[in-house]
Amino acid sequence: MRKTTTYVLLGMALLVGAWASFELLGPKTPIPRYASASIGGDFQLSSVDGERKLSDFKGEVVLIYFGFISCPDVCPTSLAVMRQAIDQLSEEQREKVRGLFISVDPERDTVDELNAYTQYFSDRIIGVTGSTEEIDSVVKQYGAYYKFVQLDDSALGYTVDHSARIYLIDPEGQLADILAHDVNPNELHSKIMAYL
Amino acid sequence: MKYLATALLISASLAQAADMSFDEVRVRAVPPGANISAVFMNVKNNTSTDLAIISVDSSVADSVELHNNSTEDGKMKMRRIDQIKLNANSEIKLKPGGLHIMLIGLKRPLVEGDKIDLRVNLSDATSQSLEVPVVTIRPTMNKMTH
């Protein structure tokens, strides 16, 4: 009898412990797991300076973000976070960091517009895009998401539902971390520093 | 918080409308290529009547709409909404990642230091004119040392 009670209590303690560690330690916003090597990898898209591959930036820490220019709020916030994290680096360190803003809206965003848009935030961030097939392939590779949504009641015409993560790629070209779009710039800076 | 001082000045000039207050009013400076922007503010309804923002006008944009951002399963969604409710004796914050006023089809680029005109139309048929400073929205750094 006593044994049963002990097991029951032990079981309850384990459940409470599991719940507590989930509640206390679990991330507030769920961040996709990328522990397996299935997420990430090289790709090629177009920039104002021609085709760029992720592997062109080997030796640099690369921050990848999927967005679009007519994104009024979330994308500028993420790019401002990147700018603030990059601005905290020394001149020498900055040369080893690259932001890649991947537009999922090639219909509206040209490479010239993307260049002007990303330069506004930082000269270390470049804008790239491609055909729908090319974009879809990279989106799938990185477990990202986007969907065009018709907005009949708005002058916007359509909007894009999208995942908003900052993917941190180490100098070897491997996915090292995935951060929320509104991560604290100091935290992003520390994460970059860890791979420099 | 440069815009705070400006917003305070503006609200001071609107002191007669003590039953409604509009604080920290600011519009996001626009990166090149983007012809849309968002206006944020804190609106306080000090009256005992439930009100709502039903529309907004500005001379700088072709259309001005009320929008809301929401996150579902890590997916960001933005949708137009009909009104922003201002319940009696309560405050609502229009801020990045949430409710905002969208300027669509900007007639000129919005550069930090500029000001734009805005008229907020309320459900009780009154409206509030605001002069809104253009600011570069910087993410909060919190108080973290590194």
HADDOCK unambig.tbl for C-alpha pairs under 7 A between the chains (distance, minus, plus):
assign (segid A and resid 69 and name CA) (segid B and resid 34 and name CA) 5.86 0.50 0.50
assign (segid A and resid 70 and name CA) (segid B and resid 34 and name CA) 5.77 0.50 0.50
assign (segid A and resid 70 and name CA) (segid B and resid 36 and name CA) 6.62 0.50 0.50
assign (segid A and resid 72 and name CA) (segid B and resid 36 and name CA) 6.37 0.50 0.50
assign (segid A and resid 72 and name CA) (segid B and resid 37 and name CA) 5.63 0.50 0.50
assign (segid A and resid 72 and name CA) (segid B and resid 38 and name CA) 6.38 0.50 0.50
assign (segid A and resid 73 and name CA) (segid B and resid 96 and name CA) 6.06 0.50 0.50
assign (segid A and resid 73 and name CA) (segid B and resid 97 and name CA) 6.62 0.50 0.50
assign (segid A and resid 74 and name CA) (segid B and resid 97 and name CA) 6.42 0.50 0.50
assign (segid A and resid 77 and name CA) (segid B and resid 139 and name CA) 6.55 0.50 0.50
assign (segid A and resid 80 and name CA) (segid B and resid 138 and name CA) 6.39 0.50 0.50
assign (segid A and resid 80 and name CA) (segid B and resid 139 and name CA) 6.75 0.50 0.50
assign (segid A and resid 81 and name CA) (segid B and resid 139 and name CA) 6.19 0.50 0.50
assign (segid A and resid 113 and name CA) (segid B and resid 33 and name CA) 5.44 0.50 0.50
assign (segid A and resid 116 and name CA) (segid B and resid 32 and name CA) 5.77 0.50 0.50
assign (segid A and resid 116 and name CA) (segid B and resid 33 and name CA) 6.90 0.50 0.50
assign (segid A and resid 117 and name CA) (segid B and resid 31 and name CA) 5.53 0.50 0.50
assign (segid A and resid 117 and name CA) (segid B and resid 32 and name CA) 5.13 0.50 0.50
assign (segid A and resid 117 and name CA) (segid B and resid 33 and name CA) 6.04 0.50 0.50
assign (segid A and resid 120 and name CA) (segid B and resid 31 and name CA) 6.00 0.50 0.50
assign (segid A and resid 154 and name CA) (segid B and resid 80 and name CA) 6.55 0.50 0.50
assign (segid A and resid 155 and name CA) (segid B and resid 63 and name CA) 6.67 0.50 0.50
assign (segid A and resid 155 and name CA) (segid B and resid 104 and name CA) 6.96 0.50 0.50
assign (segid A and resid 156 and name CA) (segid B and resid 104 and name CA) 6.92 0.50 0.50
assign (segid A and resid 161 and name CA) (segid B and resid 75 and name CA) 6.48 0.50 0.50
assign (segid A and resid 161 and name CA) (segid B and resid 76 and name CA) 5.55 0.50 0.50
assign (segid A and resid 161 and name CA) (segid B and resid 77 and name CA) 4.82 0.50 0.50
assign (segid A and resid 162 and name CA) (segid B and resid 75 and name CA) 5.22 0.50 0.50
assign (segid A and resid 162 and name CA) (segid B and resid 76 and name CA) 5.26 0.50 0.50
assign (segid A and resid 162 and name CA) (segid B and resid 77 and name CA) 6.94 0.50 0.50
assign (segid A and resid 163 and name CA) (segid B and resid 74 and name CA) 5.81 0.50 0.50
assign (segid A and resid 163 and name CA) (segid B and resid 75 and name CA) 4.45 0.50 0.50
assign (segid A and resid 163 and name CA) (segid B and resid 76 and name CA) 5.92 0.50 0.50
assign (segid A and resid 164 and name CA) (segid B and resid 75 and name CA) 7.00 0.50 0.50
assign (segid A and resid 164 and name CA) (segid B and resid 76 and name CA) 6.92 0.50 0.50
assign (segid A and resid 184 and name CA) (segid B and resid 141 and name CA) 5.90 0.50 0.50
assign (segid A and resid 185 and name CA) (segid B and resid 141 and name CA) 6.22 0.50 0.50
assign (segid A and resid 186 and name CA) (segid B and resid 141 and name CA) 6.69 0.50 0.50
